[in-house]
């Protein structure tokens, strides 16, 4: 498998990040090298993918990453393929970083979410380190909207998660359901506000979205057992909840709880009683983005089947038109930002010749 780029990734190229410009030609088909006609430089077709600067066959890397994304223990991968544990960890980290870029480029775009559920997970790491993982999911499309890793369960964690949800949301009717953590109210109410510019001096007034509703589900416990659930209305019009909820569906956090179970199943470090404890926060972040992105683009969801055709959450959200394989996900090229010419500094150069009429030869002074 040879990923074929559609743009020039050279930082100093004026056509950097422009897809379909017709400036790329094959430079060496055996080594998968391409050449840009604008900057006259060659580059590898693997650049911008996890396969860049790897000597291992791409099919082996894809198989290993696929097994890791679906919950296979790293020790089994090491034993089956005869690899080193550090090599497998490096491939997982590379794939997670690439999946994070794909998620930010495709998922974190304004779209109609309608209903969102958020929750957090307590993760136990090595050396008695406790880390919190907060995530959110779109209920109608089952699309994973992202997650945030933090050492503390404080207001900064809730604000970071609300900011991620706000980056994926289009201005419109929205229902957000969370658990009983009080920090969610301030975080989501502050994230879904807009400024009203009046042209006067000073900070503009911030007004909440017109059809934004925030609700919480609080569990009643007695002797360590849950005996009931109470719904709390925190912000917005209570009657708007009836319009946003589908017929026959109650207000709960069931969908994000199911996704938390999927994340615990596919990422060994999140299991409640396991010996595969994570060592660093970066390992948790890369594993989270790898599992979440594969869930969005490569995993068909049974409840999203339409006209006997399986669909992934990305297909239900209109982000893709087919089910991606893990190889297609890893080979996806992220376009860099467009080239911006550096600003010239210093004095303007002195005029060398005299200005003449258009078409005449300038007179050069000696």
QUIJOMO-V263347 format. One record per residue. N is the residue number from 0. RES is the residue in three letters. PHI is phi in whole degrees, -180 to 180 (999 if undefined). D_LAST is the distance of its C-alpha to the last C-alpha in Angstrom with 1 decimal. Layout:
# QUIJOMO-V263347
N;RES;PHI;D_LAST
N;RES;PHI;D_LAST
This chain:
# QUIJOMO-V263347
0;UNK;999;61.5
1;UNK;-120;57.7
2;UNK;-65;56.0
3;UNK;-106;53.4
4;UNK;-73;50.6
5;UNK;-117;49.3
6;UNK;-152;46.0
7;UNK;-89;43.3
8;UNK;-93;44.0
9;UNK;-65;40.6
10;UNK;-66;39.4
11;UNK;-92;35.7
12;UNK;-83;36.4
13;UNK;-64;35.6
14;UNK;-99;38.9
15;UNK;-63;41.0
16;UNK;80;44.5
17;UNK;-91;44.3
18;UNK;-85;47.5
19;UNK;70;47.8
20;UNK;-83;44.1
21;UNK;73;44.7
22;UNK;-103;42.0
23;UNK;-109;44.4
24;UNK;-137;45.6
25;UNK;-71;48.0
26;UNK;-98;46.2
27;UNK;-152;49.4
28;UNK;-71;52.8
29;UNK;-70;54.8
30;UNK;-98;53.0
31;UNK;57;52.4
32;UNK;-114;48.6
33;UNK;-124;46.4
34;UNK;-131;42.7
35;UNK;-96;40.5
36;UNK;-80;38.2
37;UNK;-83;35.9
38;UNK;-95;35.0
39;UNK;59;36.1
40;UNK;-124;38.4
41;UNK;-103;42.1
42;UNK;-150;44.8
43;UNK;-81;48.6
44;UNK;-69;50.8
45;UNK;-84;52.9
46;UNK;-64;50.2
47;UNK;91;51.4
48;UNK;-125;55.1
49;UNK;-66;57.6
50;UNK;-85;57.4
51;UNK;-66;53.9
52;UNK;65;53.8
53;UNK;-105;57.6
54;UNK;-93;59.2
55;UNK;-76;62.5
56;UNK;-61;63.4
57;UNK;-64;62.7
58;UNK;-64;66.3
59;UNK;-66;67.6
60;UNK;-64;65.4
61;UNK;-65;66.4
62;UNK;-63;70.1
63;UNK;-65;69.8
64;UNK;-65;68.0
65;UNK;-64;70.5
66;UNK;-64;73.4
67;UNK;-67;71.9
68;UNK;-72;71.2
69;UNK;-109;74.8
70;UNK;94;76.4
71;UNK;-73;76.9
72;UNK;-63;77.2
73;UNK;-60;74.3
74;UNK;-64;77.0
75;UNK;-69;78.3
76;UNK;-65;74.9
77;UNK;-63;74.3
78;UNK;-71;77.7
79;UNK;-76;77.3
80;UNK;-102;73.9
81;UNK;67;74.0
82;UNK;-103;70.9
83;UNK;-89;70.1
84;UNK;-61;70.6
85;UNK;-68;67.1
86;UNK;-66;65.7
87;UNK;-64;67.8
88;UNK;-65;66.7
89;UNK;-67;63.1
90;UNK;-65;63.4
91;UNK;-65;65.2
92;UNK;-67;62.5
93;UNK;-64;59.8
94;UNK;-64;61.8
95;UNK;-66;62.5
96;UNK;-65;58.8
97;UNK;-67;58.0
98;UNK;-65;60.9
99;UNK;-65;59.7
100;UNK;-66;56.4
101;UNK;-64;58.3
102;UNK;-63;60.6
103;UNK;-67;57.8
104;UNK;-80;55.9
105;UNK;-108;59.0
106;UNK;-85;61.9
107;UNK;-79;60.1
108;UNK;-129;59.3
109;UNK;-59;60.9
110;UNK;-151;64.2
111;UNK;-82;67.7
112;UNK;-96;69.8
113;UNK;71;72.9
114;UNK;-143;74.7
115;UNK;-131;73.5
116;UNK;-123;75.6
117;UNK;-131;74.3
118;UNK;-162;76.0
119;UNK;-131;75.3
120;UNK;-124;76.5
121;UNK;-92;77.4
122;UNK;-115;76.1
123;UNK;-100;77.5
124;UNK;-109;75.2
125;UNK;-69;75.6
126;UNK;58;76.3
127;UNK;58;78.1
128;UNK;-90;74.9
129;UNK;-107;75.5
130;UNK;-126;72.7
131;UNK;-111;72.9
132;UNK;-123;71.6
133;UNK;-107;71.3
134;UNK;-138;70.9
135;UNK;-140;71.2
136;UNK;-141;72.2
137;UNK;-89;72.3
138;UNK;-70;75.9
139;UNK;-62;75.7
140;UNK;-106;73.3
141;UNK;59;74.2
142;UNK;-82;70.4
143;UNK;-75;69.5
144;UNK;-92;67.0
145;UNK;127;66.0
146;UNK;-149;67.2
147;UNK;-132;66.3
148;UNK;-109;67.3
149;UNK;-150;68.0
150;UNK;-78;70.0
151;UNK;-126;71.7
152;UNK;-96;73.5
153;UNK;-129;72.1
154;UNK;-68;70.3
155;UNK;-67;66.9
156;UNK;-65;68.3
157;UNK;-67;69.7
158;UNK;-67;66.5
159;UNK;-65;64.4
160;UNK;-68;66.8
161;UNK;-64;66.8
162;UNK;-66;63.1
163;UNK;-65;63.1
164;UNK;-65;65.8
165;UNK;-65;63.7
166;UNK;-70;60.7
167;UNK;-95;62.9
168;UNK;-105;64.7
169;UNK;-96;64.0
170;UNK;-59;65.0
171;UNK;171;68.7
172;UNK;-70;72.2
173;UNK;-148;72.5
174;UNK;-119;75.4
175;UNK;-113;74.9
176;UNK;-119;77.9
177;UNK;-132;77.9
178;UNK;-86;80.5
179;UNK;-84;81.9
180;UNK;-72;79.0
181;UNK;-67;78.3
182;UNK;-69;74.5
183;UNK;-68;73.9
184;UNK;-61;74.7
185;UNK;-64;71.9
186;UNK;-68;69.4
187;UNK;-75;69.9
188;UNK;-65;70.4
189;UNK;-72;67.1
190;UNK;-79;65.2
191;UNK;-101;66.4
192;UNK;-133;65.1
193;UNK;-130;62.5
194;UNK;-89;60.7
195;UNK;-105;61.3
196;UNK;-89;58.2
197;UNK;-107;59.2
198;UNK;85;55.9
199;UNK;-91;57.2
200;UNK;-75;55.9
201;UNK;101;57.4
202;UNK;-72;58.5
203;UNK;-71;59.8
204;UNK;-74;63.4
205;UNK;-99;64.3
206;UNK;-121;66.9
207;UNK;-69;68.7
208;UNK;-61;68.6
209;UNK;-65;71.3
210;UNK;-115;73.3
211;UNK;-96;72.8
212;UNK;-129;76.0
213;UNK;-123;76.6
214;UNK;-138;79.9
215;UNK;-130;81.4
216;UNK;-115;84.3
217;UNK;-105;86.2
218;UNK;-90;88.8
219;UNK;-93;92.2
220;UNK;-122;93.4
221;UNK;-145;96.8
222;UNK;58;97.7
223;UNK;80;94.4
224;UNK;-118;94.9
225;UNK;-79;93.3
226;UNK;-111;95.9
227;UNK;180;93.9
228;UNK;-131;90.5
229;UNK;-115;89.7
230;UNK;-93;86.8
231;UNK;-114;84.9
232;UNK;-91;82.8
233;UNK;-101;79.8
234;UNK;-154;77.4
235;UNK;95;77.2
236;UNK;-81;79.8
237;UNK;-66;82.8
238;UNK;-69;83.7
239;UNK;-68;80.3
240;UNK;-64;81.4
241;UNK;-64;84.1
242;UNK;-74;81.5
243;UNK;-86;79.1
244;UNK;-80;81.8
245;UNK;-64;83.1
246;UNK;-68;86.7
247;UNK;87;88.9
248;UNK;-103;86.3
249;UNK;-101;86.9
250;UNK;-78;84.4
251;UNK;-160;83.8
252;UNK;-117;81.3
253;UNK;-68;82.8
254;UNK;-71;79.7
255;UNK;-72;77.5
256;UNK;-68;80.5
257;UNK;-66;80.8
258;UNK;-67;77.1
259;UNK;-60;77.6
260;UNK;-66;80.4
261;UNK;-65;78.1
262;UNK;-66;75.5
263;UNK;-67;78.2
264;UNK;-72;79.4
265;UNK;-95;76.1
266;UNK;-123;74.6
267;UNK;-61;77.0
268;UNK;-69;75.8
269;UNK;-96;77.0
270;UNK;-65;80.6
271;UNK;-70;83.0
272;UNK;-123;84.8
273;UNK;-143;82.6
274;UNK;-101;81.6
275;UNK;-92;78.1
276;UNK;-77;76.6
277;UNK;-80;72.8
278;UNK;-103;70.9
279;UNK;-127;67.7
280;UNK;-69;66.7
281;UNK;-64;63.9
282;UNK;-65;66.5
283;UNK;-67;68.4
284;UNK;-65;65.3
285;UNK;-66;64.2
286;UNK;-65;67.8
287;UNK;-64;68.2
288;UNK;-69;65.2
289;UNK;-65;66.2
290;UNK;-67;69.7
291;UNK;-66;68.8
292;UNK;-72;66.1
293;UNK;-64;68.4
294;UNK;-63;71.1
295;UNK;-73;68.9
296;UNK;-106;67.5
297;UNK;-117;69.8
298;UNK;-114;73.3
299;UNK;-68;75.4
300;UNK;-107;77.5
301;UNK;-63;81.1
302;UNK;-74;81.2
303;UNK;-99;78.1
304;UNK;-63;79.6
305;UNK;-135;79.4
306;UNK;55;81.0
307;UNK;61;82.0
308;UNK;-117;78.3
309;UNK;-70;77.3
310;UNK;-136;74.4
311;UNK;-94;72.3
312;UNK;-58;71.3
313;UNK;-67;67.8
314;UNK;-68;69.2
315;UNK;-66;71.4
316;UNK;-85;68.4
317;UNK;81;66.4
318;UNK;-84;63.8
319;UNK;-135;64.6
320;UNK;-110;66.6
321;UNK;-151;68.4
322;UNK;-82;69.7
323;UNK;-81;67.0
324;UNK;-90;67.9
325;UNK;-64;66.7
326;UNK;-64;64.4
327;UNK;-66;62.7
328;UNK;-65;62.4
329;UNK;-72;60.7
330;UNK;-89;58.4
331;UNK;-71;57.2
332;UNK;-92;53.5
333;UNK;-95;52.2
334;UNK;-71;49.0
335;UNK;-73;46.5
336;UNK;-63;44.7
337;UNK;-63;41.9
338;UNK;-72;38.3
339;UNK;-122;36.4
340;UNK;-64;32.6
341;UNK;-66;31.8
342;UNK;-75;30.4
343;UNK;-77;26.9
344;UNK;-113;26.9
345;UNK;93;24.6
346;UNK;-76;21.8
347;UNK;-72;19.9
348;UNK;-67;16.4
349;UNK;-71;13.6
350;UNK;-72;12.2
351;UNK;-87;9.0
352;UNK;-123;9.2
353;UNK;-88;11.5
354;UNK;-73;15.1
355;UNK;-120;16.7
356;UNK;-71;20.3
357;UNK;-68;22.1
358;UNK;94;21.7
359;UNK;-89;18.7
360;UNK;-81;15.5
361;UNK;-68;12.7
362;UNK;-90;9.6
363;UNK;-95;6.5
364;UNK;-88;3.8
365;UNK;-104;0.0
